[in-house]
Amino acid sequence: MAEFSQKRGKQRSEEGLGSAVDFLLANARLVLGVGGAAVLGIATLAVKRLIDRATSSQDEDDTKGDSWKELSLLKATPQQQPRPPPAALSQPVSRLDPSPSGPEGPTNTDPQTLPQLISPAPLCLTFQEKLLAFERDHVVIPAANVALAKQLAGDIALELQAYLRNKFPELPFGALVPGGPLYEGLQAGTTEHVRLLAPLVLEPGLWSLVPGVDTVAQDPRCWAVRRTQLEFHPRGSSPWDRFLVGGYLSPRVLLELLRKALGASVNWPAIGGLLGCLIRPSMASEELLLEVQHERLELTMILLVAVTGANKDNRLLLAWPLEGLAGNLWLQDLYPLEAARLQVLDDHDAGTRRRLLLLLCGVCHRHPALGRLGRGHLTQVVLHLGEEEVDWTEEALGERFLQALELLIGSLEQASLPCHFDSNVNLLGGLREEEVDDVGYALYSGLQAPEGLL
């Protein structure tokens, strides 16, 4: 009985409120016109809804349920047309302005106002699509620039070879051959160096290779070049004997000689003027770098003094500025082996391992923390993944990219990235602990939001 009385009282209250609203709106039409009455009606209905919710006997949970259902319906039907009359309600409230011109309400149905209510859905690209766009914009080098870079590298190689033969006629250098990623389709943008190989012509039978693990440095990455047959060919019988340190051919002494010569003796302005570019040696680096600026592109060339064919394995050893006890050792260059293996794997299944490597190089070179990861680290990651029998088509390139990030994070956690060709070589051994932390944090953040790396 009490409930019936409560409902009846509520109905009377609603009827009284409805009568008051009708009376108020009827008089408002006379005073304010149709437009003004529409505004007043909206405001009155809003107040009435607040009163209804305050006096409602439903539970709070039911009210929340209705709210999210209404919101989901609005999201599910964003293209729904607004209801026709009254015309004033088809416009946002903020656009209504009570004025004497209110009776001319039909102008509110102008179709030009419709796009303001229905905004087109934003274009959402998948990570795969964003990755391919990054490859197109920041990784792929135009064919014209590749051809120009090769031409400049070849011309500079000829000029530098002529200089070395004139400056050091007693030192038998082989032909300077430009090469590297640019010549094999593995150049990611213009940030990587164009390799200029300068091989030493060593006398057969006078030199032998000693593994780095058998030296005091105990470095499996390196090799020592030892002078032999001293009893039959005493010291001084080879032009390279002037670079011996403790009976071993020292790359450090040879690099120092060439660095001084390239910085002080070569007439680079004349060579650059002849080739239509500006050439400057980089004296700040311990590597033998040449910075080339052309009106259409910029590139950096690195002169790599190398020992080739010293044993039956035909290892390629580079004079590299190593620190500590390894300063007089030659670093084995794995790039030819890596490039050849990637090519074989891609040819086998028409895969995208090489493209994945280019993407990783492009992303890391542009990132301040990930720049500590060189091409050697990233190539080894791709080689480890490349041996797996998974989908290597273009459609799976985004998935392989994320898988490479995961493998890098796991390797950094263990502080170990074994070389694909020699498991005794840890490619992360040269990184300091704080560098490992910085790279690991950047990779973890990138794995959570990979679009931020692009």
MARMAR-494852 format. One record per residue (C-alpha): x, y, z; residue in three letters; residue number from 0. Coordinates in nm, 2 decimals, padded with zeros to 4 digits. Example, Ala and Ser with C-alpha at 12.3 -4.5 7.8 and 13.67 -1.06 7.14 Angstrom:
REM residues 2
01.23, -00.45, 00.78, ALA, 0 $
01.37, -00.11, 00.71, SER, 1 $
REM end
This chain:
REM residues 454
00.00, 00.00, 00.00, MET, 0 $
00.28, 00.23, 00.09, ALA, 1 $
00.45, 00.15, -00.24, GLU, 2 $
00.13, 00.23, -00.43, PHE, 3 $
00.10, 00.56, -00.26, SER, 4 $
00.46, 00.64, -00.34, GLN, 5 $
00.41, 00.56, -00.71, LYS, 6 $
00.09, 00.76, -00.73, ARG, 7 $
00.26, 01.05, -00.56, GLY, 8 $
00.54, 01.03, -00.81, LYS, 9 $
00.30, 01.03, -01.10, GLN, 10 $
00.13, 01.34, -00.97, ARG, 11 $
00.46, 01.51, -00.93, SER, 12 $
00.56, 01.42, -01.29, GLU, 13 $
00.22, 01.54, -01.42, GLU, 14 $
00.26, 01.86, -01.23, GLY, 15 $
00.61, 01.91, -01.36, LEU, 16 $
00.49, 01.83, -01.72, GLY, 17 $
00.21, 02.08, -01.69, SER, 18 $
00.45, 02.34, -01.57, ALA, 19 $
00.69, 02.27, -01.86, VAL, 20 $
00.41, 02.28, -02.12, ASP, 21 $
00.28, 02.61, -01.97, PHE, 22 $
00.64, 02.75, -01.97, LEU, 23 $
00.71, 02.65, -02.33, LEU, 24 $
00.37, 02.78, -02.46, ALA, 25 $
00.43, 03.12, -02.32, ASN, 26 $
00.80, 03.11, -02.44, ALA, 27 $
00.69, 03.07, -02.80, ARG, 28 $
00.49, 03.39, -02.77, LEU, 29 $
00.78, 03.59, -02.62, VAL, 30 $
01.10, 03.43, -02.76, LEU, 31 $
00.97, 03.28, -03.09, GLY, 32 $
01.04, 02.93, -03.21, VAL, 33 $
01.42, 02.95, -03.20, GLY, 34 $
01.43, 03.09, -02.84, GLY, 35 $
01.17, 02.84, -02.73, ALA, 36 $
01.38, 02.55, -02.87, ALA, 37 $
01.68, 02.66, -02.65, VAL, 38 $
01.46, 02.70, -02.35, LEU, 39 $
01.30, 02.36, -02.42, GLY, 40 $
01.64, 02.19, -02.43, ILE, 41 $
01.75, 02.34, -02.10, ALA, 42 $
01.41, 02.25, -01.94, THR, 43 $
01.43, 01.89, -02.06, LEU, 44 $
01.79, 01.87, -01.92, ALA, 45 $
01.67, 01.99, -01.58, VAL, 46 $
01.38, 01.75, -01.59, LYS, 47 $
01.61, 01.45, -01.67, ARG, 48 $
01.83, 01.55, -01.37, LEU, 49 $
01.51, 01.55, -01.15, ILE, 50 $
01.40, 01.21, -01.29, ASP, 51 $
01.74, 01.05, -01.22, ARG, 52 $
01.74, 01.20, -00.87, ALA, 53 $
01.39, 01.06, -00.79, THR, 54 $
01.44, 00.73, -00.97, SER, 55 $
01.41, 00.41, -00.76, SER, 56 $
01.66, 00.21, -00.98, GLN, 57 $
01.99, 00.10, -00.83, ASP, 58 $
02.31, 00.29, -00.91, GLU, 59 $
02.45, -00.02, -01.10, ASP, 60 $
02.15, -00.02, -01.34, ASP, 61 $
02.21, 00.35, -01.41, THR, 62 $
02.58, 00.28, -01.49, LYS, 63 $
02.48, -00.01, -01.71, GLY, 64 $
02.24, 00.21, -01.91, ASP, 65 $
02.51, 00.47, -01.95, SER, 66 $
02.77, 00.25, -02.10, TRP, 67 $
02.51, 00.08, -02.32, LYS, 68 $
02.41, 00.42, -02.46, GLU, 69 $
02.77, 00.51, -02.51, LEU, 70 $
02.84, 00.18, -02.70, SER, 71 $
02.54, 00.25, -02.92, LEU, 72 $
02.67, 00.60, -03.00, LEU, 73 $
03.01, 00.45, -03.09, LYS, 74 $
02.86, 00.17, -03.29, ALA, 75 $
02.65, 00.41, -03.51, THR, 76 $
02.86, 00.72, -03.57, PRO, 77 $
02.71, 00.77, -03.92, GLN, 78 $
02.35, 00.78, -03.81, GLN, 79 $
02.16, 01.08, -03.94, GLN, 80 $
02.01, 01.32, -03.69, PRO, 81 $
01.63, 01.31, -03.65, ARG, 82 $
01.46, 01.58, -03.86, PRO, 83 $
01.22, 01.82, -03.69, PRO, 84 $
01.23, 02.01, -03.47, PRO, 85 $
01.49, 02.17, -03.69, ALA, 86 $
01.66, 02.36, -03.41, ALA, 87 $
01.75, 02.03, -03.23, LEU, 88 $
01.95, 01.90, -03.53, SER, 89 $
02.22, 02.15, -03.45, GLN, 90 $
02.47, 02.16, -03.16, PRO, 91 $
02.34, 02.37, -02.88, VAL, 92 $
02.64, 02.59, -02.89, SER, 93 $
02.54, 02.71, -03.24, ARG, 94 $
02.20, 02.83, -03.14, LEU, 95 $
02.17, 03.19, -03.07, ASP, 96 $
01.83, 03.33, -02.96, PRO, 97 $
01.75, 03.63, -03.18, SER, 98 $
01.45, 03.80, -03.35, PRO, 99 $
01.54, 03.60, -03.66, SER, 100 $
01.45, 03.28, -03.49, GLY, 101 $
01.13, 03.20, -03.69, PRO, 102 $
01.35, 03.15, -03.99, GLU, 103 $
01.45, 02.81, -03.85, GLY, 104 $
01.44, 02.60, -04.17, PRO, 105 $
01.78, 02.74, -04.26, THR, 106 $
01.92, 02.52, -03.98, ASN, 107 $
01.87, 02.21, -04.21, THR, 108 $
02.14, 02.33, -04.45, ASP, 109 $
02.34, 02.02, -04.56, PRO, 110 $
02.66, 02.22, -04.52, GLN, 111 $
02.64, 02.18, -04.15, THR, 112 $
02.62, 01.80, -04.17, LEU, 113 $
03.00, 01.73, -04.21, PRO, 114 $
03.05, 01.91, -03.88, GLN, 115 $
02.84, 01.65, -03.70, LEU, 116 $
02.99, 01.35, -03.89, ILE, 117 $
03.37, 01.35, -03.88, SER, 118 $
03.54, 01.08, -04.09, PRO, 119 $
03.72, 00.81, -03.91, ALA, 120 $
04.10, 00.86, -03.88, PRO, 121 $
04.32, 00.65, -04.10, LEU, 122 $
04.48, 00.39, -03.88, CYS, 123 $
04.78, 00.21, -04.02, LEU, 124 $
04.90, -00.12, -03.90, THR, 125 $
05.26, -00.16, -03.77, PHE, 126 $
05.34, -00.36, -04.09, GLN, 127 $
05.22, -00.07, -04.30, GLU, 128 $
05.42, 00.18, -04.10, LYS, 129 $
05.73, -00.03, -04.12, LEU, 130 $
05.70, -00.05, -04.50, LEU, 131 $
05.65, 00.33, -04.51, ALA, 132 $
05.97, 00.38, -04.30, PHE, 133 $
06.16, 00.15, -04.53, GLU, 134 $
06.05, 00.36, -04.83, ARG, 135 $
06.12, 00.69, -04.67, ASP, 136 $
06.44, 00.63, -04.47, HIS, 137 $
06.61, 00.30, -04.58, VAL, 138 $
06.58, 00.27, -04.96, VAL, 139 $
06.84, 00.48, -05.15, ILE, 140 $
06.73, 00.61, -05.49, PRO, 141 $
06.91, 00.43, -05.77, ALA, 142 $
07.05, 00.76, -05.91, ALA, 143 $
07.22, 00.83, -05.57, ASN, 144 $
07.36, 00.48, -05.56, VAL, 145 $
07.51, 00.52, -05.90, ALA, 146 $
07.66, 00.86, -05.81, LEU, 147 $
07.80, 00.72, -05.48, ALA, 148 $
07.97, 00.43, -05.67, LYS, 149 $
08.11, 00.66, -05.92, GLN, 150 $
08.26, 00.89, -05.66, LEU, 151 $
08.39, 00.60, -05.46, ALA, 152 $
08.56, 00.45, -05.76, GLY, 153 $
08.72, 00.79, -05.86, ASP, 154 $
08.85, 00.85, -05.51, ILE, 155 $
08.99, 00.50, -05.50, ALA, 156 $
09.19, 00.56, -05.81, LEU, 157 $
09.32, 00.89, -05.69, GLU, 158 $
09.42, 00.75, -05.35, LEU, 159 $
09.59, 00.45, -05.50, GLN, 160 $
09.80, 00.67, -05.72, ALA, 161 $
09.89, 00.87, -05.41, TYR, 162 $
10.00, 00.57, -05.21, LEU, 163 $
10.22, 00.44, -05.49, ARG, 164 $
10.39, 00.78, -05.53, ASN, 165 $
10.42, 00.84, -05.16, LYS, 166 $
10.53, 00.49, -05.05, PHE, 167 $
10.67, 00.32, -05.36, PRO, 168 $
10.85, 00.06, -05.14, GLU, 169 $
10.52, -00.06, -04.99, LEU, 170 $
10.34, -00.30, -05.22, PRO, 171 $
09.97, -00.22, -05.18, PHE, 172 $
09.73, -00.41, -05.39, GLY, 173 $
09.45, -00.25, -05.60, ALA, 174 $
09.22, -00.04, -05.39, LEU, 175 $
08.87, -00.18, -05.43, VAL, 176 $
08.56, 00.00, -05.32, PRO, 177 $
08.29, -00.24, -05.19, GLY, 178 $
08.07, -00.32, -04.90, GLY, 179 $
07.69, -00.28, -04.83, PRO, 180 $
07.65, -00.01, -05.10, LEU, 181 $
07.76, -00.25, -05.37, TYR, 182 $
07.56, -00.55, -05.25, GLU, 183 $
07.22, -00.38, -05.18, GLY, 184 $
07.27, -00.38, -04.80, LEU, 185 $
07.32, -00.01, -04.75, GLN, 186 $
07.06, 00.14, -04.51, ALA, 187 $
07.04, 00.51, -04.60, GLY, 188 $
07.35, 00.72, -04.64, THR, 189 $
07.48, 00.69, -04.28, THR, 190 $
07.69, 00.37, -04.34, GLU, 191 $
08.04, 00.38, -04.46, HIS, 192 $
08.15, 00.29, -04.81, VAL, 193 $
08.43, 00.04, -04.77, ARG, 194 $
08.76, 00.10, -04.95, LEU, 195 $
08.98, -00.21, -04.92, LEU, 196 $
09.36, -00.16, -04.93, ALA, 197 $
09.52, -00.51, -04.93, PRO, 198 $
09.88, -00.56, -04.83, LEU, 199 $
10.08, -00.78, -05.07, VAL, 200 $
10.27, -01.01, -04.83, LEU, 201 $
10.55, -01.24, -04.94, GLU, 202 $
10.44, -01.60, -04.94, PRO, 203 $
10.62, -01.82, -04.69, GLY, 204 $
10.73, -01.52, -04.47, LEU, 205 $
10.41, -01.47, -04.27, TRP, 206 $
10.18, -01.70, -04.08, SER, 207 $
09.86, -01.64, -03.88, LEU, 208 $
09.83, -01.71, -03.51, VAL, 209 $
09.48, -01.73, -03.35, PRO, 210 $
09.40, -01.45, -03.11, GLY, 211 $
09.31, -01.70, -02.83, VAL, 212 $
09.67, -01.82, -02.84, ASP, 213 $
09.82, -01.48, -02.78, THR, 214 $
09.84, -01.28, -02.45, VAL, 215 $
09.52, -01.09, -02.55, ALA, 216 $
09.33, -01.42, -02.57, GLN, 217 $
09.08, -01.25, -02.81, ASP, 218 $
08.89, -01.50, -03.04, PRO, 219 $
08.79, -01.22, -03.27, ARG, 220 $
09.15, -01.14, -03.38, CYS, 221 $
09.46, -01.30, -03.54, TRP, 222 $
09.83, -01.21, -03.51, ALA, 223 $
10.04, -01.19, -03.83, VAL, 224 $
10.38, -01.34, -03.74, ARG, 225 $
10.70, -01.30, -03.93, ARG, 226 $
10.86, -01.63, -04.01, THR, 227 $
11.18, -01.76, -04.18, GLN, 228 $
11.40, -01.50, -04.01, LEU, 229 $
11.69, -01.74, -04.03, GLU, 230 $
11.68, -01.75, -04.41, PHE, 231 $
11.52, -01.41, -04.47, HIS, 232 $
11.65, -01.18, -04.20, PRO, 233 $
11.46, -00.88, -04.07, ARG, 234 $
11.47, -00.61, -04.34, GLY, 235 $
11.43, -00.83, -04.63, SER, 236 $
11.06, -00.76, -04.65, SER, 237 $
10.93, -00.40, -04.69, PRO, 238 $
10.67, -00.47, -04.42, TRP, 239 $
10.94, -00.54, -04.16, ASP, 240 $
10.94, -00.17, -04.06, ARG, 241 $
10.60, -00.23, -03.90, PHE, 242 $
10.71, -00.53, -03.68, LEU, 243 $
10.65, -00.52, -03.31, VAL, 244 $
10.79, -00.81, -03.12, GLY, 245 $
10.81, -01.02, -03.43, GLY, 246 $
10.45, -00.95, -03.54, TYR, 247 $
10.31, -00.72, -03.80, LEU, 248 $
10.15, -00.43, -03.61, SER, 249 $
09.83, -00.28, -03.76, PRO, 250 $
09.86, 00.01, -03.50, ARG, 251 $
10.19, 00.14, -03.65, VAL, 252 $
10.06, 00.10, -04.00, LEU, 253 $
09.74, 00.29, -03.92, LEU, 254 $
09.93, 00.58, -03.76, GLU, 255 $
10.15, 00.62, -04.07, LEU, 256 $
09.85, 00.63, -04.31, LEU, 257 $
09.65, 00.86, -04.08, ARG, 258 $
09.93, 01.12, -04.08, LYS, 259 $
09.97, 01.09, -04.46, ALA, 260 $
09.60, 01.12, -04.54, LEU, 261 $
09.57, 01.42, -04.31, GLY, 262 $
09.87, 01.62, -04.41, ALA, 263 $
10.01, 01.50, -04.75, SER, 264 $
09.71, 01.45, -04.98, VAL, 265 $
09.59, 01.75, -05.17, ASN, 266 $
09.22, 01.68, -05.11, TRP, 267 $
09.09, 02.02, -05.23, PRO, 268 $
09.25, 01.96, -05.57, ALA, 269 $
09.11, 01.60, -05.59, ILE, 270 $
08.77, 01.72, -05.48, GLY, 271 $
08.77, 02.00, -05.73, GLY, 272 $
08.85, 01.76, -06.01, LEU, 273 $
08.57, 01.52, -05.90, LEU, 274 $
08.31, 01.79, -05.83, GLY, 275 $
08.29, 01.73, -05.46, CYS, 276 $
08.44, 01.83, -05.12, LEU, 277 $
08.66, 01.57, -04.95, ILE, 278 $
08.79, 01.60, -04.60, ARG, 279 $
08.97, 01.34, -04.39, PRO, 280 $
08.82, 01.29, -04.04, SER, 281 $
09.11, 01.35, -03.80, MET, 282 $
08.89, 01.30, -03.49, ALA, 283 $
08.84, 00.93, -03.56, SER, 284 $
09.10, 00.66, -03.51, GLU, 285 $
08.96, 00.50, -03.82, GLU, 286 $
09.07, 00.62, -04.17, LEU, 287 $
08.76, 00.81, -04.27, LEU, 288 $
08.70, 01.04, -04.57, LEU, 289 $
08.39, 01.26, -04.56, GLU, 290 $
08.26, 01.34, -04.91, VAL, 291 $
08.01, 01.61, -04.98, GLN, 292 $
07.84, 01.64, -05.32, HIS, 293 $
07.56, 01.87, -05.41, GLU, 294 $
07.33, 01.57, -05.44, ARG, 295 $
07.45, 01.35, -05.15, LEU, 296 $
07.69, 01.30, -04.87, GLU, 297 $
07.88, 00.98, -04.79, LEU, 298 $
08.17, 00.86, -04.57, THR, 299 $
08.44, 00.63, -04.70, MET, 300 $
08.65, 00.42, -04.48, ILE, 301 $
09.00, 00.30, -04.58, LEU, 302 $
09.05, -00.06, -04.46, LEU, 303 $
09.40, -00.19, -04.46, VAL, 304 $
09.37, -00.56, -04.50, ALA, 305 $
09.57, -00.88, -04.50, VAL, 306 $
09.42, -01.14, -04.74, THR, 307 $
09.52, -01.48, -04.85, GLY, 308 $
09.77, -01.54, -04.57, ALA, 309 $
09.64, -01.89, -04.51, ASN, 310 $
09.44, -02.15, -04.69, LYS, 311 $
09.11, -02.03, -04.53, ASP, 312 $
09.16, -01.70, -04.71, ASN, 313 $
09.05, -01.50, -04.40, ARG, 314 $
09.01, -01.13, -04.44, LEU, 315 $
09.19, -00.95, -04.16, LEU, 316 $
09.16, -00.57, -04.10, LEU, 317 $
09.39, -00.32, -03.94, ALA, 318 $
09.14, -00.19, -03.67, TRP, 319 $
09.21, 00.04, -03.38, PRO, 320 $
09.17, -00.21, -03.10, LEU, 321 $
09.24, -00.13, -02.74, GLU, 322 $
09.46, -00.30, -02.48, GLY, 323 $
09.66, -00.61, -02.55, LEU, 324 $
09.47, -00.66, -02.88, ALA, 325 $
09.62, -00.33, -03.02, GLY, 326 $
09.87, -00.53, -03.23, ASN, 327 $
09.63, -00.79, -03.35, LEU, 328 $
09.43, -00.79, -03.68, TRP, 329 $
09.05, -00.81, -03.65, LEU, 330 $
08.88, -01.07, -03.86, GLN, 331 $
08.62, -00.92, -04.10, ASP, 332 $
08.31, -01.13, -04.09, LEU, 333 $
08.12, -00.91, -04.34, TYR, 334 $
08.19, -01.12, -04.65, PRO, 335 $
08.07, -01.43, -04.48, LEU, 336 $
07.76, -01.26, -04.34, GLU, 337 $
07.66, -01.11, -04.67, ALA, 338 $
07.71, -01.44, -04.85, ALA, 339 $
07.51, -01.64, -04.60, ARG, 340 $
07.22, -01.39, -04.60, LEU, 341 $
07.21, -01.41, -04.98, GLN, 342 $
07.20, -01.79, -04.98, VAL, 343 $
06.92, -01.80, -04.72, LEU, 344 $
06.71, -01.54, -04.91, ASP, 345 $
06.76, -01.72, -05.24, ASP, 346 $
06.65, -02.05, -05.09, HIS, 347 $
06.30, -01.93, -05.00, ASP, 348 $
06.27, -01.58, -05.16, ALA, 349 $
06.28, -01.44, -04.81, GLY, 350 $
06.32, -01.09, -04.66, THR, 351 $
06.62, -01.14, -04.43, ARG, 352 $
06.82, -00.87, -04.60, ARG, 353 $
06.54, -00.63, -04.59, ARG, 354 $
06.50, -00.70, -04.22, LEU, 355 $
06.86, -00.62, -04.16, LEU, 356 $
06.82, -00.29, -04.35, LEU, 357 $
06.53, -00.20, -04.14, LEU, 358 $
06.71, -00.28, -03.81, LEU, 359 $
07.01, -00.07, -03.93, CYS, 360 $
06.79, 00.22, -04.03, GLY, 361 $
06.60, 00.22, -03.70, VAL, 362 $
06.91, 00.18, -03.48, CYS, 363 $
07.12, 00.45, -03.67, HIS, 364 $
06.84, 00.70, -03.61, ARG, 365 $
06.80, 00.62, -03.23, HIS, 366 $
07.04, 00.78, -02.98, PRO, 367 $
07.07, 00.47, -02.76, ALA, 368 $
07.03, 00.20, -03.02, LEU, 369 $
07.31, 00.36, -03.22, GLY, 370 $
07.55, 00.16, -03.01, ARG, 371 $
07.44, -00.15, -03.19, LEU, 372 $
07.65, -00.18, -03.50, GLY, 373 $
07.59, -00.36, -03.83, ARG, 374 $
07.77, -00.67, -03.69, GLY, 375 $
07.53, -00.71, -03.39, HIS, 376 $
07.22, -00.67, -03.61, LEU, 377 $
07.35, -00.90, -03.88, THR, 378 $
07.42, -01.18, -03.63, GLN, 379 $
07.06, -01.14, -03.49, VAL, 380 $
06.92, -01.17, -03.84, VAL, 381 $
07.14, -01.47, -03.91, LEU, 382 $
07.02, -01.65, -03.59, HIS, 383 $
06.66, -01.58, -03.69, LEU, 384 $
06.72, -01.66, -04.06, GLY, 385 $
06.81, -02.02, -03.99, GLU, 386 $
06.47, -02.08, -03.85, GLU, 387 $
06.20, -02.23, -04.07, GLU, 388 $
05.94, -01.96, -04.03, VAL, 389 $
05.75, -01.73, -04.27, ASP, 390 $
06.00, -01.49, -04.44, TRP, 391 $
05.76, -01.33, -04.68, THR, 392 $
05.69, -00.96, -04.69, GLU, 393 $
05.36, -01.00, -04.51, GLU, 394 $
05.55, -01.13, -04.21, ALA, 395 $
05.82, -00.87, -04.21, LEU, 396 $
05.66, -00.68, -03.91, GLY, 397 $
05.64, -01.00, -03.71, GLU, 398 $
06.01, -01.08, -03.78, ARG, 399 $
06.11, -00.73, -03.68, PHE, 400 $
05.95, -00.77, -03.34, LEU, 401 $
06.10, -01.11, -03.31, GLN, 402 $
06.44, -00.96, -03.37, ALA, 403 $
06.38, -00.71, -03.09, LEU, 404 $
06.29, -00.99, -02.85, GLU, 405 $
06.61, -01.18, -02.94, LEU, 406 $
06.82, -00.87, -02.88, LEU, 407 $
06.65, -00.81, -02.54, ILE, 408 $
06.72, -01.17, -02.44, GLY, 409 $
07.08, -01.15, -02.55, SER, 410 $
07.13, -00.82, -02.36, LEU, 411 $
06.98, -00.98, -02.05, GLU, 412 $
07.24, -01.26, -02.07, GLN, 413 $
07.51, -01.01, -02.19, ALA, 414 $
07.59, -01.27, -02.47, SER, 415 $
07.54, -01.26, -02.84, LEU, 416 $
07.74, -01.55, -02.99, PRO, 417 $
07.88, -01.52, -03.34, CYS, 418 $
07.70, -01.72, -03.59, HIS, 419 $
08.03, -01.85, -03.73, PHE, 420 $
08.23, -01.89, -03.41, ASP, 421 $
08.04, -01.94, -03.08, SER, 422 $
08.34, -01.84, -02.89, ASN, 423 $
08.31, -01.48, -03.00, VAL, 424 $
08.07, -01.28, -02.79, ASN, 425 $
07.97, -00.97, -02.99, LEU, 426 $
07.84, -00.79, -02.68, LEU, 427 $
08.17, -00.81, -02.50, GLY, 428 $
08.27, -00.47, -02.62, GLY, 429 $
07.97, -00.29, -02.45, LEU, 430 $
07.99, -00.15, -02.10, ARG, 431 $
07.73, -00.23, -01.84, GLU, 432 $
07.57, 00.11, -01.86, GLU, 433 $
07.55, 00.09, -02.24, GLU, 434 $
07.39, -00.25, -02.21, VAL, 435 $
07.13, -00.10, -01.97, ASP, 436 $
07.06, 00.19, -02.21, ASP, 437 $
07.02, -00.03, -02.51, VAL, 438 $
06.81, -00.28, -02.32, GLY, 439 $
06.57, -00.02, -02.19, TYR, 440 $
06.53, 00.14, -02.54, ALA, 441 $
06.46, -00.20, -02.69, LEU, 442 $
06.21, -00.29, -02.42, TYR, 443 $
06.03, 00.04, -02.46, SER, 444 $
06.03, -00.01, -02.84, GLY, 445 $
05.88, -00.36, -02.80, LEU, 446 $
05.59, -00.22, -02.60, GLN, 447 $
05.53, 00.06, -02.86, ALA, 448 $
05.72, -00.03, -03.18, PRO, 449 $
05.57, 00.26, -03.37, GLU, 450 $
05.78, 00.49, -03.16, GLY, 451 $
06.10, 00.35, -03.32, LEU, 452 $
06.00, 00.45, -03.67, LEU, 453 $
REM end
